[in-house]
Amino acid sequence: MEIPYTYWEADDGWFVGFINAYPDHLTQGHDLSELEVMLTDLYQIRQEEDERLSSKRKSGVLRLKVSA
């Protein structure tokens, strides 16, 4: 399985990144290899959360009044 991710080297030398499917969940590592380990852990945690919450999630529509 291949999971796309985005990463960069921060000014302090740490590698920072996120799984593209979860851009709000950043993680970091001392090097790219450690970052990939952290991203793997993050992916597994998110999958477990998604499974646990899938039957509880509901959708709605928010109607906003916009003033002119």
C-alpha positions, -999 to +999 in steps of 0.1 A: +000+000+000+013+034-009+001+065+011+010+099-004+025+124+021+040+159+020+071+169+039+097+196+043+128+203+063+121+230+089+146+257+098+157+238+129+166+207+108+136+186+117+116+169+090+079+179+092+051+163+073+016+151+070-004+124+052-022+141+023-055+126+034-050+141+069-034+175+063-044+189+097-023+163+115+014+172+114+042+151+127+080+153+127+112+133+128+149+139+132+153+126+096+132+114+068+133+078+080+120+088+114+093+110+099+081+080+078+078+059+110+058+087+127+036+090+096+030+053+097+019+055+133-003+085+125-020+066+096-027+036+118-042+058+146-064+077+121-076+044+106-086+031+140-104+064+148-122+064+114-134+028+121-145+036+156-164+068+145-178+058+112-211+046+126-214+077+148-208+104+122-237+124+110-240+152+084-259+184+085-264+216+066-256+249+082-278+278+069-262+312+074-279+345+070-255+368+051-260+405+057-257+428+027 
